[in-house]
Each structure stands twice: as C-alpha cells, then as structure tokens.
C-alpha cells in the first residue's frame, strides 16, 4: 500500500517536459487552494492536455527569438512566458477554465490565474525525477528507503533515497553493473557474477587503478540523503538535473560513464566532499566477504560449518595472530576503555549508578548477551554489568517521551551511562533496534563496540564513522570497535552457526577480559574477582575440546568434510533418536493423508471397506444385514485417524499405547540454550501445520529433573495404593 501511495504522489510531482502534467500538478499541489481529496467533478487529464496546448503555442513563439536553455534559466523570461499564456487564457471562453473555478480564485487568495500559469511553467522546467523525490521527502513523515524511477526517465537515470532505512549502492565499473538494495550484503551479488569474455579473473588481480575497483556507497539514512544516478549526459548533451539543483556538485563514477548528484536533507551534515572517501572498496579488501555459494540444504550447510567457524575464531585469538587479527586489535581498544573504568574503581570516583559494561541486542543475540553478562558479573561482583534489550533502550532514551519498561528495573534514573562500555550484539549488524542504538548512544558514551558476523555491516559502518566525525588523525584500526565471527550472511531462517559462532566469540572475549583484570592486583581487588587463573585454564581446555565434541556430534571434520567410512558413534545415536522422534511427530500428518485417501477413494467408488468386502463375498443390498454393515463402515470413518496411527505404529514397530495427539516438546536447559533451541525449532517447524508440534515449553534442567522425579514418585505411589487396595 505504501509503495502504491508513493508512486501516485511521484506521478503527480514528476512533470518536467509536459505542460498537461504540469497543469495538473499546479491544481493538485501547487496552489494554496489545492486539495487532495476525492472529487467526482475533478477535471480529467484530457482537459489539462487542452490547457497545455496553449502553453505549447506560446513556447513555440518564444523559441523563435530565444533558446530553450535561456528561457529555462532566467526567471524574468519565465514570468514573461506566464504573462503571454495569461493573455491567451483570458481571451478564451470560460468553458476551458470553468472546471477549475474552485481552485483558481483571485490575487488575494494567492491562487489567481497568473499564479496558476507561473506554477505550471516552473513545474514544466523544474519538476524532474530528482526534484520530485526531494519534494516528496520534504513533505513526508516517517522513515523511507526509496528507489524512484519513471517511464519518462528510464532511459537515463534513477533516484535513490534513504531516511530512517538503510540503502546501499554498489558500482562495478568493469562489469557495467550497478546493484542497489536495503541490505549491504545484497549489493555484493555482483561479486559472484562472472564477466563476459575471457577476463573473468580481473577482480582477483591487483590493480593500481582504483577506478576499476568495485565500490559501495551507503546513503546517510540517519540524516536523510537523496542521490540521482544519471548515465545519459553524453547521449543527450544536457545536465542530469533541473536548474534548482545544478548548484550541487556532480561526481563521476564508473570511469566517467555515470554522474551521481547527492542532496543532504540535514543542513548540519558534514560529509566529505570527496565521494570516494565515503565509499567502501569491495574488491582487494580482506575485510569484505563475498556471498556464499548456494546450497541445496541451507540449514544442513550451516550446521556442518559450525566446527570450522569455531576453530577459526579460536585460532584468531592466539598470541601469534595478535598482529593480524581484527578481533585482537578490537580487544586491545576495549582493554584501553576497560582500564579507564577500572582505574576509576581503584580511585573510588565511579558514579554510584554507573554501569561498567552494558550489552544489548534483540532475541537470540540478547539471550547470548544475557548469559555473558551473568557470567562476567558472577566472576567480578564489584563491577556493574547489565544486558538490556535494544528495544527497551530505544523506548527509554530514543523517544521524546520515555516509554517505561514495566516489570523491569531499567529507567533513566537507574542507569548512568556516561563513558559506559557498551557492546552491541547483532549477527546481521543491521537489525533495526541495535542499529538505532548504535546511533543513539554515541551522545552518551564513546566506548561503543559491536559483535557481528563480518566487518562490513550497517552497525560497523556507524561505529567506524565515529572517529572520522571526531576528527581523529590516527589510523582508525587502532580505534577498532568491531568484533567479528566472519560467518558472513547466512540466508537460512533458523539460526544455528550464527548462535554457535557468537557464543564462541563471547567465550574468548570473556577469557580476554578476565585475564586482563587478573593481570593487575589492584584491579583484582577492586572488582572482588572470584575467578582465578586456574579457572581460566580449565575454561580454555574445555573451549579447545569443544571443537572435537562438535565434530563428533555433527559428523564432519574441521574442514567441513564428512568422516571417512562410518559416521561417528555420537552422530549415529543422534540420527537414530531423530528418526524415532520424527516418526512420533509425523504420524498425525501421515494419518491425515491416509484418511484423506481412504475417504475420497471409498466415497467416489461407492464401496467402503466392509461393504466392499461383503459385496465381493456375494452380499446382496436387499439383505437385512445391510444396516449392520453400514454401522461398521461408519465406525471406521469415525475412528479412521486412530486406526491409521495404529497401522503406522505396527509397520514401524513402535509402542501402540502412546498417546494419539499433537506432540509437545519440552526443552530443559539453561535459558539461552533453551530459548535458542526453541527459536530454531519454531523456524524449522514454520512451514508445517500445528499438527506436527503443537507446543514448545522451556524449563531449567533442575526444574525438569524435579518434575520428572515428582511424576515418578506419584506413579510409584499410585501403584502401591492400587496393590494395597487389591490385597485388601
């Protein structure tokens, strides 16, 4: 609906080169008396075309003595143009203007016939696609990510705009390709697109000419930005935008084949005048990961990648990788911020409501952050560490009127966030709430970090821009704020490898922070450290052994290749249990299919099971036993689902006494594991009906054991009571 509404408004605004459209614009939007409401008496477009013919006649007369560019660029000549048209309109009968009488009034109302002529002429010369998009955004409220094109301009230009929603554009000069989209990863599709001809490996070669690099431009969605991409200047020999926007500096892209003109909505925006400095190089950039090749089973592919990804993250935190690892460089920057906080604790100058480390995110990322915050808080009791939902932070700090977090202690008066170390956990790096927090919290603290899937994300872009806005002259790598799992974009809906990789990274980060605090006796005392070096050694050993356990569970090596020969014992046991569980949860769906086939087959043929057997045995329909036979067939129809379930269990050699209802799954584990497993199961089960899994419940291991023990005790008690009753 929104797209259709925007398209309708742009259709009214884009009028350049057509007097009929320009006259309609003047009546609909250009005059003080313009109204946008249903009106059965509104003139048809044919009527506006008839009015436009008068403007064309006057323009043809003026072109005999002046150039079109001169008429377009000089306001005095435009006014003279309007006066000539006015004289022609006044000589015509009232029939032409009678239908516009409610819009064209007098000079006092600001909607005289002369004003109508002036608005029409200005719209004819100025209202190109770029001008129309600017006008729309100036008067619209809300967040937008727009791609505006028109059949009148499709042969030369397109306009893109961003305000509150992200928009990225990638330029591939050697391919003659431009990709745009709301997701940064989407525009990297051109990196996987082969060149025509024999130069398919040109992106892999080192080139000195930066003009041949594939580049990406991210529009400023925070302050609002509009860009027009024009490739018709060489062909049409005229500027890409109308007179009001020719003061904007054009930028040449795609080796001069493309002109880009940018308009910033905010007057306070101070972007670099050199557009190249804002662009991200996609080729010859070790931080940019190309899109993964397509897989037949996306979920299976992600699960098989888990050991390899976790091993890669562990290896990156080794001492010998300190000079090459982005995560170690970011950890160094984090340690500098942490040292300032710890020194304040030692000096006793910490604000009583100050939070030392805050983690934020949404859903699965938040659940992982909550476990990390819990472990870190228990290890260092004197530090104040919290995990808060990004949506709650936006409600508290991102609204004109704060939205209270009912049932939670989070409030502006309970949190003092000045110079707090804030770690944003977001696998995609572009989720709305964490992305908004990365902008919102910059005014409160400069100690912002993100844990994400790759270096090149929307949140990463916002955090990298912080030092540039501060005018830092040092290398921004020494102010690195991005922890990355290097998982990249994963199109599978259920989250598997992203959760494992984020947990692995947070585990290494926990070890790093703990080792840093324990390395100084002052910090150890001020934080009341409970964890010890021996505990860290045990944790690291478990961390390393975890890779072998993952390989054993999944049935692949660290290089994602299946085990040679037979699968591992653990994998075989898990698959056997999975097959048994699949038989349990799928039996209702299979029974429905069997019931469907039986009902349609017997009703269409006219021979239910008992009646068909009786007829084959020589039974006559005139017999008195007919009603009894129909009774048996009716009973079969009624109990057909249960009968089919029993048939399935006999064929599969399963217990016949299990209940015949939708299956309920109870996950008993620590909170983040149970919640993540429930999210994974809900995504996998989404394409199926509620027949398969009716409900999923979460509980802690201790409560699950308690309930199981209580159920066992009750069963034993009932059994003893029954035995005693029988004996009595």
BELSUL-V238439 format. One line per field, one symbol per residue. ss: DSSP state (a for helix, b for strand, c for the rest). burial: b if it has 9 or more other ideal C-beta (glycine too) atoms within 8 Angstrom, else e. A space follows every 10 residues. Layout:
ss->???
burial->???
This chain:
ss->caaaaaaaaa aaacccccaa aaaaaaaaaa cccccccccc ccccaaaaaa aaaaaaaaaa aacccccaaa aaacaaaaaa aaaaaaaaaa accccccaaa cccccccccc ccaaaaaaaa aaaaaaccaa aaaaaaaaac cccbbbbbcc ccccccbbbb bbbbcccbbb bbaaacbbbb bcccaaaaaa aacccccccc caaaccccca aaccbbbbcc ccccbbbbbb ccaaaacccc ccaaaccccb bbbccccbbb bbbbcccccc ccccaaaacb bccccccccc cccccccaaa aaaacaaaaa aaaaaaccaa accccaaaaa aaaaaaaaaa aaaaaaaccc cccbccbbbb bcaaaaaaaa aaaaaaaaab ccccbbbbba aaaaaaaccc cccccccccc cccccbcccc bbbbbccccc caaaaaaaaa aaaccccbbb bbcccccaaa aaaaaaaaaa cccccaaaac cbbbcccccc ccccccaaaa aaaaaaaaaa aaaaaaaacc aaaaaaccbc ccaaaaaaaa aaaaaaaaaa aaaacbcccc cbccccccaa aaaaaaaaaa aaaaaaaaaa aaaaaaaaaa aaaaacccaa aaaaaacccc cccccaaaaa aaaaaaaaca aaaaaaaaaa aacccccccc ccbbbbbbcc aaaaaaaaaa aaaaaccccc ccbbbbbbbc aaaaaaaaaa aaaaaaaaaa aaaaaaac
burial->eeeeebeebb ebbbbbebbb bbbbbbbbeb bebbeeeeee eeeeeebbbe bbbbbbbbbe ebbeeeeeeb bbeeeebbbe bbbbbbebbe ebeeebbeeb eebbeeeebb bbbbbbbbbb bbbbbbbbbb bbbbbbbeee eeebbbebeb ebbeebbbbb bbbebbbbbb bbbbeeebbb eebbebbbbb bebebeeeee ebeeeebeee ebbbbbbbbb bebbbbbbbb bbbeeeeeeb bbeebeebee bebbeebbbb bbbbbeeebe eeeebeebbb bbbeeeebee beeeeeebbe bbbbbbbbbb bbbbebbeee beeebbbbbb bebbbebbeb bbebbbeeeb eeebbbbbbb bbebbbbbbb bbbbbbbebb eebebbbbbb ebbbbbbbbe ebeebeeeeb beeebbbeeb bbbbbbbbbb bebbbbbbbb bbebbebbbb bbbbbbbbbb bbbbebbbee eeeeebeebb bbbbbbbbbb ebebbbbbbb bbbbbbbbbb bbbbbbbbee eebbebbebe beeeebeebb eebeebbeeb bbbbbbbeeb eebeeeebee bbebbeeeeb eebbbbbbbb bbebbeebbe ebeeeeebbb bbebbeeebe eeeeebeebb ebbeebbeeb bbbbbbbbbe eeebeeeeee ebbbbbbbee bbbbbbbbbb bbbebeeeee bbbeebebbb bebbbebeee eeeeeeeeee eeeeeeee
